[in-house]
Amino acid sequence: MAKMKVRKGLSVGLALGGGAARGIAHIGVIQALEKHAVPIDALAGVSVGSVIAAGYAAGMSCDQLIEAAGSVSWKDLGSWSFSVKGFNSNDRLGEWLATVLPCSRFEDLKIPLRVVASDLQKGEPVVLEKGDLFQAIRASCAIPGLYVPVEIDGRLLADGYLTCNLPIRQVRGIGMDVVLSSAIGLEISSEVKLNNLYQILLRSFSIMSASVQRGQFRESDVVFRPQVESYNWADMASAPVFIKAGFDAVQEKAKELQEALDPSFWSRVNWNPWRRRRESA
């Protein structure tokens, strides 16, 4: 696979959106970027994207990420709760992360990372970038109603997918020149069966966020869209399929990716102003 030419001094960030089990496709995206020798200087993640981004930022290889994805099950991520705030607690997610990730604090990561959750009281995204990494990921993955929200610094936080399903601006805010993103679950497939509350909740979030996510695309230099919509959100067994879909999504955008990494003079003159704006929100 040919290496990409990257303009000297260019910093590259990667935004990984939510998507439950289908978000495992993000690993394939990272794998393909590595094959093309594309540097990843910063990361931001929402929900499952925060898990994968954290693993890579902590120094895990793609092979290690694939191994972790193949070994995890839903019982590793949550347990029944008697709380009135949710059917399950995702405390087990923190315990599983402790067995997989080589570090537990943002300050010990090898690559800068932003984890995005949602403030349920204010209805706005919250960017977590210091302190307890596991707690931040738990907050970003706490699907309302299904999992008990996570309290951090007096704020009641839930799944980042609610308010920011593709954290492009958060990567740009770190100071990246080019932002790449991987978006899961944009299309609503009638092939997916809705047999339980979990699947119905996730489908509801997908419907609500689809139009918002498309609107965010203009702020990303390249958007990779793994074709996994026909698979169930909870289908952990299809991890190899998802990973290949992520890899293929990068291949399909190879020409666009090269132009973003080493733009022609004309491209720089007409550079999208949304893409050049560095925001921390």
Sequence and secondary structure as in RCSB ss.txt:
>XXXX:A:sequence
MAKMKVRKGLSVGLALGGGAARGIAHIGVIQALEKHAVPIDALAGVSVGSVIAAGYAAGMSCDQLIEAAGSVSWK
DLGSWSFSVKGFNSNDRLGEWLATVLPCSRFEDLKIPLRVVASDLQKGEPVVLEKGDLFQAIRASCAIPGLYVPV
EIDGRLLADGYLTCNLPIRQVRGIGMDVVLSSAIGLEISSEVKLNNLYQILLRSFSIMSASVQRGQFRESDVVFR
PQVESYNWADMASAPVFIKAGFDAVQEKAKELQEALDPSFWSRVNWNPWRRRRESA
>XXXX:A:secstr
       TT  EEEEE   GGGGGHHHHHHHHHHHTT    EEEEETHHHHHHHHHHTT  HHHHHHHHHH  GG
GT EE   TTEEEE HHHHHHHHHH S SBGGG SS EEEEEEETTTTEEEEE SSBHHHHHHHHT  BEEE  E
EETTEEEE GGGT SS HHHHHTTT SEEEEE    S  TTS   SHHHHHHHHHHHHHHHHHHHHGGGSSEEE 
   TTS TT GGGHHHHHHHHHHHHHHTHHHHHHHHS  HHHHHT  HHHH     
